């Protein structure tokens, strides 16, 4: 007698960003699970962000898991610009203060880099993805994507700093790439794939892995 397949497991993604949630859905695929964002859990309050990608990601995942009683995923990411000494880094989403939206932060970044030649406009996107369960099981993984910063935005896909980031080996900005290509090379895709691979393998040892 054929057994019925187990019901899909529900995981919470600790974000209210629709763009980020869609991207994580595309990266992880179905795989017998249902992903829900914090739009479905409006009473969940995430902790203030600090100075460390891993600490931020784990704190968000932990808060969502405890509040919902479900396994939770979270990430923290940032853009590290060589010419700015690694800034804005973990402060990327708050670069320039609360009065700026995504386009305003991009414009500020380009003003900060005015006059910097192309060969010195190196940068990298960094992401740490984290997993936490209500009973305290946790894991994290890191992903990076190096590239150069353009002198003007290009493309309408993606979000954040994607329009001014040219990944290594590409001729199109991150915001010009189709979703399949972006999810093959992005920092977020690398971090979440490494996180999922470590969890599915049941690997032991340090919580942080690199991709």
C-alpha positions as CSV (number, residue, x, y, z in Angstrom):
1,X,0.0,0.0,0.0
2,X,1.4,3.3,-1.0
3,X,2.0,5.7,1.8
4,X,0.8,9.3,1.6
5,X,3.6,11.9,1.3
6,X,4.2,13.8,4.6
7,X,2.6,17.3,4.6
8,X,5.0,20.1,3.7
9,X,6.8,21.8,6.6
10,X,6.3,25.5,7.1
11,X,9.3,27.7,7.5
12,X,9.2,31.4,8.3
13,X,11.5,33.8,6.5
14,X,12.2,36.7,8.9
15,X,11.8,39.5,6.5
16,X,9.1,42.0,5.5
17,X,10.8,42.8,2.2
18,X,8.7,41.4,-0.6
19,X,11.7,41.5,-3.0
20,X,14.0,39.6,-0.6
21,X,11.3,37.0,0.1
22,X,10.7,36.3,-3.6
23,X,14.4,35.9,-4.1
24,X,14.8,33.5,-1.2
25,X,11.7,31.5,-2.5
26,X,13.4,31.2,-5.9
27,X,16.8,30.2,-4.4
28,X,15.3,27.5,-2.1
29,X,12.5,26.2,-4.3
30,X,9.7,24.1,-3.0
31,X,11.5,20.9,-1.7
32,X,8.6,19.8,0.4
33,X,8.2,23.0,2.4
34,X,6.1,26.1,2.5
35,X,7.8,29.4,3.0
36,X,6.0,32.3,4.7
37,X,7.3,35.9,5.3
38,X,6.6,38.1,8.3
39,X,3.8,39.6,6.3
40,X,1.8,36.6,7.6
41,X,3.0,37.2,11.1
42,X,2.7,41.0,11.6
43,X,3.1,40.8,15.4
44,X,6.6,39.4,15.2
45,X,9.1,42.1,16.3
46,X,12.7,41.7,15.1
47,X,15.6,42.9,17.3
48,X,17.6,46.0,16.4
49,X,20.5,45.2,14.1
50,X,24.1,45.4,15.3
51,X,27.6,45.5,13.7
52,X,27.9,41.8,12.7
53,X,26.3,40.0,9.8
54,X,26.1,36.6,11.6
55,X,24.9,38.0,14.8
56,X,22.2,40.0,13.1
57,X,21.0,37.0,11.0
58,X,20.9,34.6,13.9
59,X,19.1,37.1,16.1
60,X,16.4,37.6,13.5
61,X,15.9,33.9,12.9
62,X,15.9,33.2,16.6
63,X,13.2,35.9,17.3
64,X,11.0,34.7,14.4
65,X,11.3,31.0,15.5
66,X,10.4,31.8,19.1
67,X,7.5,34.1,18.2
68,X,5.9,31.7,15.7
69,X,6.8,28.3,17.0
70,X,8.1,27.4,13.5
71,X,11.6,26.9,12.1
72,X,12.9,30.3,10.8
73,X,15.3,31.5,8.2
74,X,16.9,35.0,8.1
75,X,19.8,36.7,6.5
76,X,21.8,39.9,6.9
77,X,23.7,41.3,4.0
78,X,25.7,44.3,3.0
79,X,27.8,45.9,0.4
80,X,31.5,46.4,1.3
81,X,33.2,49.0,-0.9
82,X,37.0,48.9,-1.1
83,X,37.4,52.6,-1.6
84,X,35.3,53.3,1.5
85,X,37.3,51.0,3.7
86,X,34.6,48.3,3.6
87,X,31.7,50.6,4.3
88,X,28.7,50.6,4.4
89,X,28.9,46.9,5.3
90,X,26.3,45.8,7.9
91,X,24.9,49.4,7.8
92,X,24.0,49.1,4.0
93,X,20.3,49.1,4.6
94,X,20.6,52.2,6.8
95,X,23.3,54.0,4.8
96,X,22.7,57.7,4.9
97,X,20.0,57.5,7.6
98,X,16.3,56.7,7.8
99,X,15.3,59.5,5.5
100,X,16.7,57.8,2.4
101,X,15.0,55.1,0.3
102,X,16.9,52.5,-1.8
103,X,17.4,54.9,-4.7
104,X,18.6,57.6,-2.3
105,X,21.2,55.3,-0.8
106,X,22.4,54.4,-4.3
107,X,22.7,58.1,-5.2
108,X,24.6,58.8,-1.9
109,X,27.0,55.9,-2.6
110,X,27.7,57.2,-6.1
111,X,28.4,60.7,-4.7
112,X,30.8,59.2,-2.2
113,X,32.6,57.5,-5.1
114,X,32.7,60.5,-7.4
115,X,36.1,60.7,-9.1
116,X,37.2,57.2,-8.0
117,X,38.6,55.5,-11.2
118,X,37.0,52.2,-12.4
119,X,40.0,50.1,-11.3
120,X,39.6,51.2,-7.7
121,X,35.8,50.7,-7.5
122,X,36.0,47.1,-6.3
123,X,33.3,45.9,-3.9
124,X,31.7,42.8,-2.7
125,X,28.2,41.8,-1.6
126,X,28.3,39.7,1.6
127,X,25.4,37.7,3.1
128,X,25.1,35.5,6.1
129,X,22.0,33.2,6.1
130,X,20.8,31.7,9.4
131,X,18.5,29.0,10.5
132,X,16.9,28.6,13.9
133,X,14.3,26.3,15.4
134,X,12.0,27.0,18.4
135,X,14.0,24.5,20.5
136,X,17.3,26.3,19.8
137,X,19.0,24.5,17.0
138,X,20.9,27.0,14.9
139,X,23.2,27.2,11.9
140,X,24.6,29.9,9.7
141,X,26.5,30.1,6.4
142,X,28.2,33.0,4.5
143,X,28.3,33.8,0.8
144,X,30.1,36.5,-1.1
145,X,30.0,38.0,-4.6
146,X,32.8,40.3,-5.8
147,X,32.5,42.9,-8.5
148,X,32.8,46.5,-9.4
149,X,30.6,49.5,-8.8
150,X,29.3,51.3,-11.9
151,X,29.1,55.1,-12.1
152,X,25.4,55.1,-12.8
153,X,22.5,52.7,-12.2
154,X,21.6,50.1,-14.8
155,X,18.6,47.7,-14.9
156,X,15.3,47.5,-13.3
157,X,15.4,44.0,-11.7
158,X,16.6,43.3,-8.2
159,X,16.6,45.8,-5.4
160,X,19.0,47.7,-3.1
161,X,22.4,48.3,-4.7
162,X,21.9,45.8,-7.5
163,X,21.7,48.5,-10.3
164,X,25.2,49.8,-9.6
165,X,26.9,46.4,-9.0
166,X,28.7,44.6,-11.8
167,X,29.6,41.0,-10.7
168,X,33.0,39.6,-11.7
169,X,32.9,38.0,-15.1
170,X,29.6,39.7,-16.1
171,X,28.8,42.5,-18.6
172,X,25.4,43.2,-17.0
173,X,24.7,44.8,-13.6
174,X,23.0,42.6,-11.0
175,X,19.8,44.5,-11.8
176,X,20.1,43.5,-15.5
177,X,20.5,39.8,-14.9
178,X,17.6,37.5,-15.3
179,X,16.6,35.8,-12.0
180,X,18.1,32.4,-12.9
181,X,21.5,34.0,-13.6
182,X,21.4,36.2,-10.5
183,X,20.5,33.2,-8.3
184,X,23.4,31.3,-9.7
185,X,26.0,33.8,-8.5
186,X,24.6,36.1,-5.9
187,X,25.9,36.4,-2.3
188,X,22.4,35.5,-1.0
189,X,22.1,32.4,-3.2
190,X,25.5,31.2,-2.1
191,X,24.8,31.7,1.5
192,X,21.4,30.0,1.5
193,X,22.6,27.1,-0.6
194,X,25.5,26.5,1.8
195,X,23.1,26.8,4.8
196,X,20.6,24.3,3.3
197,X,23.4,21.9,2.2
198,X,24.9,21.9,5.7
199,X,21.5,21.3,7.3
200,X,20.5,18.5,5.0
201,X,23.9,16.8,5.4
202,X,23.5,17.0,9.2
203,X,27.1,18.3,9.3
204,X,28.6,19.0,12.8
205,X,31.2,21.4,13.8
206,X,31.4,25.2,13.5
207,X,28.1,26.8,12.6
208,X,29.6,29.2,10.0
209,X,30.5,27.9,6.6
210,X,31.7,29.9,3.6
211,X,30.7,29.9,0.0
